[in-house]
Structures are given as C-alpha cells and as structure tokens.
Amino acid sequence: MFGRMVYMELRTGLKGLIIFGILVLIVSAGMPLIFPTYRDSLIEQLEGANKVDLELPDEQGGMITLSWEPLEAATSYMVLEDNRLSMVTAKLKCMINETSITFEKDFEEKRYYAVMAVLDETSDPVLIGVASTEKGEDPLQELLKNPAYAGFTGGRNISMMEVKGFVALEYYSWTWMLTGLFIAYLAVSVIAGDFENKRMDVMLSAPISRRRYLLEKFTAMGVIALFIVSAEIAGLTWGLASINALNEFSANAVLLSLIGCLPFLMVIAAVGVFTAVFSQKVRTGMGITFAFVFAEFFLYTFGGFSKSLEWMKSISIFKYWDYLSVIFDDLFKAGDFILLAMLAIVILIIGMWVFEKKDIPT
Amino acid sequence: MQITGFMMCVVGGRGLEKEKVIEMKNLTKMYGNYVGVKDLSLMVYQGEIMGFLGPNGAGKTTTIRCCLDLIAKTAGEITIFGLDSHKDAVTVRKKTGYLPGDFGLIPSVRVRSYLKYLLSLWGCNSTKKMVSLAERLQLDLDRKTNELSKGNKLKVGIVHALMADENLIILDEPSGLDPLMQQEFYCILREEKKQGKTVFISSHNLAEVESVCDRVAIIRKGQLVVVENIQLLQEKTGKVLEVEFRDPFKIDEFRFEGVSSIHRDNGRLVLTIHENLDSVIKVVSSHQILNMNLKTYSLEQLFLKYYAEGEVDEGGMDDVR
C-alpha cells in the first residue's frame, strides 16, 4: 500500500521535524512582533535624515547650499562627499564650525553628502544626516531601488514604514534559505542515507519498484514541506494578529503568498532526490543541491542588475514564487505555481530514470 | 564447460521432476574491465537448499544481487519462478525473502516496528511468523534497532528474510550467530524446506552450510567451478595415500580402477583412492616403506582445493574421481 514509506520517514524524523517546525513558528511569529519597534527607530532615523537640507542651483555652475540643524555638543562639523549612497568611498569635503556651507556645482552626476558632528577628542563623530543632489529623493527609499535589493522588491517602491514592506523584506526575502536548505538536506539525506547506511538492499528487496521508492520519499518531502509552510502561515498570521496588522496584511495574503512556496520547495526536493540517486553520497548530493539553491538565487539577483541580464531571472525558480505580487497587488500567479510543480515532477521523473539505470552499491 | 555439463547431468534427473525456481543462463556481470561474474549457468530447484560457495570476491554477492535486480546484468538471462528477474522484479521480490550480506537498519525504532514496517511492504499483515521466528532466535522485538549487537542485527535480518513466508529464500553469507543459534537457524531452514520452500544460501565456508545443504555450487573468480550433490561429493572425495619408499618405484604399478590421481611429490607417491584400496596397499607393501600416511579427503579440503587458483583448470572433478 502506498504511503508506508512516507509514514516511516515521517515517524523516524518526527523529533527533528517538530524542533524545526517550532523554530519556523517562532521566527514567523516573531518577525511581525518586532515591526513596531523597528518602525519607531526608523522614524527617528528619517527625522535625522531630514536634519540636513540641500538647496540646488537652477543652472549648472551655480552654487549649492548645504545646511543642517546645529548640535549643541558639537565642536565642529564634518562634511563627507560621495557618489554612492553607501558612502563607502566618501571623501572629506570640509571641516567647518558653521551649520551651512556653499559651494559651486561643477559636476553633473548625483552626489551624496553626509554631515557629521565632531563632539570631542574621545568620542566618535555623530551622523546628523544624509542629503543627495537628486530632487525629492528619500535616501532610504533610494537604497531599496539599488539592484542589490531589487531582487527582494521586484522593483516596487516598498516602504519599510509599512508592515507589508517590512515583512516582505525582512522575512520573505530570506526564509527560503531556512526552509529551502532544510528540504534540500532532507531530500538528499533520506535517499543517499539509505545508500550510505546500506539500507537500500533491504528496501529494494521488498516488492516495490524503484520508481515507487522515490515517489514515496518525494511524497514524504511534500508532506514535510506542507508542514513547514503551515508553520510559517500560522506563525506569521499569529504575529500579524498580535500587532493588529491583519487589516493591512490579511491572513488570506499570508496564506496565498506562502502556499506559493510549496512548489518552490518541491523543486528543491526533486533536485535533492535527483542528486541523491545520481551521486549516492550524502555529502556530494547535499553540496550539489545547496549549490543549486544558491545559484538560482544569484541568477535571480544578477538578473535584476540590468535589462540585458534579465534572462537570468527567467531561469531562476525564485522568479516563479512571486510572493510580492500577492502581498502588494493581491495577485496569486497560479501559472507560476503550476510551472514550478511541473518542473518538480519533471526533475523527479529524470531522477527515477537515472535510478532505474544505476546499480545499487554494496 | 566440461564441468557445467557434468553439473547439468547430475542435477538433470532432479530437474525433470522438480520445478526450476532460479535459472541462470550465461550470466555475466562486468564492473568496467573487472569481471564480477562470467558466463555463469546455474539452476536451483523447488524444495532444495542450495549452497553457493566461493572465496571472498568470487562473485557470490554479485550473482545474488543480479537475481534480485539490485544490479544490472551485463549479459545472460535470469528467470525466477519463470519470471524475468529484471522485467518482473517486483513480482519476483514478492515471492522472495532476502538477507543481504551487509545491511543497515532504520535507526531508533523498535525491532518490532521495523519488521512490521517491512512486512507491510510485502502486503503482509500477520506478524505470527515474525514473532515465532524472533522467539526461536531469542531476538528481543522491543529493543531499539540502534542498540543491537552484530549477532542480534543478523537475527533481525534472518527474521526479515523469512517472516513474509516467501517461496524462495536467498541468504547472503548468514554467518555470525553463536553455535546454538546457528543450529536453530539451520533447523528453521530445514523446516522451510519441508514446506516446499527453496533456499539459496551463499557462504565462503563450507563447514557452515555442509550440514544443511542438499547441493552446493562453487564459484571462483566469477566462474562456476562445480555444482554437486553433497552426498555424492562426499562419496567421491575418496582417500589420499602418501608413501615414501626407500627403493625405486614405477607409477604404472599403482594404476588400478578406482585410483583417480597418481603423482610424485618430492619423491613421495601421492594417490587418491576410491576403490581397490586393498590392491594398492599390497603393491605398496611390496616396496620398502620409509613413511606412509592414509587420510580421508575431507570436503573442506576439497573445497580449499577448488578455491586454490589453478587446481581445477587442470582436471576439475576428474582429479578426485
């Protein structure tokens, strides 16, 4: 009867599964809970950013005026200049005792200015704020448009001041690593483990075909993936309810956005199954499957860097779990869901074909 | 080929009466350039216990695993219960119990649960035989699988191989039980045989299976060396006479019917005698004897002889007949 191996797989891995489920539940519930604190600190930071004001000239070659609110404890002010928002290559523009400076705009590209208050010799300078030469730009929102972040936002203008934006960027953008790698680990180890621990002879001496063996193992992965996703849904919904944010981020959106993760996880599971039967070794199989997951992620990220690289996104499985569309546009892409499910099945069938051809090692 | 022909002749009579359970024809398994099994033809009949002997690396496990479709054969045919071992692998396994030579258990579950799980894969709900076998082998079903000793692990494997009441039982080197348990195990096998079950048991040690087997097949370097009925083999082994003479002798003096092998070994005369021992002794006594030793050619020695490289190629069974 089909399902015996599924049951045994779940039974033997129950403890680990419960521990992981609790971890997922805590993370999922905890993330919305820290949102109010985060939002409050962000408001403070944004207020700080507004403390620096930059007046641009109407014409090229005119004068720029940079002014800021004075800080009582400051002995002097330090103005840094960079053409990157990250300010990692910033150069010192000037040290000044006044609270404003005026200088000629003799450049065309966008530049950023950070003003820091120098307190005394023993204390580090304090950031007063950041301003850019682009009119009406909020530096923090601009940061989110950076290609490095674009993968997480889908090019949307996501506000971290809203619970949707916060959860999308601080929870959805990395939980794939937690759940995806867990499924990858399980899918490889339950099969390659049978090879390495010499259980395969016993399993396959039973009157079950190799195809059924893999199908049962894969089904077990499906049940586990469903369990993990359910823990995510339950945790996130509970967390959002706790901060009274379900009117902004509905339980339905949580459900649909995370259900989309199921076929995504099943593709990873199928790759794990394939590498397990191909390599027949836990370490090798796990290495290849983990590499696959990260490669897919980098393809998706690099695909956002420029239009000429967009094809990379198309071949990444991350593109087809579009939780942002559900969260921000109330759009569940059933086509993507089916596409990922079909891909998982195709990879599984290839795995079965390889398994049929391979000798079982002693 | 001569040996195979002989084998077919000896077992042929039985084969006409009894159903073939395993039939291998020219089975070959290559691992790259390495020969696992080459051109092996063998038949196992219903209701017999067949020993499959050979030194380590001879190809016993390879043959068994080909039968169960765990590895793909390179050439040849294997039919079990008249079914193709590859195409009908699932049906074949439904009727076959198998104890692998080396196997692992699902960790951290009770033996009872583990065995019940395996029973369920055979679609068998009754645990009666499982419990009975465990009792006879003194296996505690409530122990956890990761707490078992090597011997107890083997008992789990034996119970697994027999509990679903399959018609064919394949055991790959089931050694490692203590002597009392080993006897009980053989007793169980004999009972299975009485019920019409077929047992195919591999070993590298004849002494272990001699008492339970009806026939034995010996394999060396992937090739079948001999297939023989145990009783006939015992009759054929004869006695070996080693004599050192003070005076010269001629080999022709000792040519009698029933003397299968005559040769000099460092001045000693070595004879293998099946009949006419009296005539041989009389000729020997006509010489001045320096030293003399008459011994029974035990089965174990016979098999060691087969195991030893080169021996069989020079004469095979004819050498001892």
Interface residues (C-beta under 8 A of the other chain):
Chain A: M1 R4 M5 M8 R11 T12 N197 K198 R199 M200 D201 V202 L204 S205 A206 P207 I208 S209 K357 D359 I360 T362
Chain B: T61 R65 L68 L70 I71 A72 A89 V90 T91 R93 K94 T96 Y98 P100 G101 D102 F103 G104 L105 I106 P107 S108 V109 Y117 L118 S120 L121 W122 G123 G157 H160
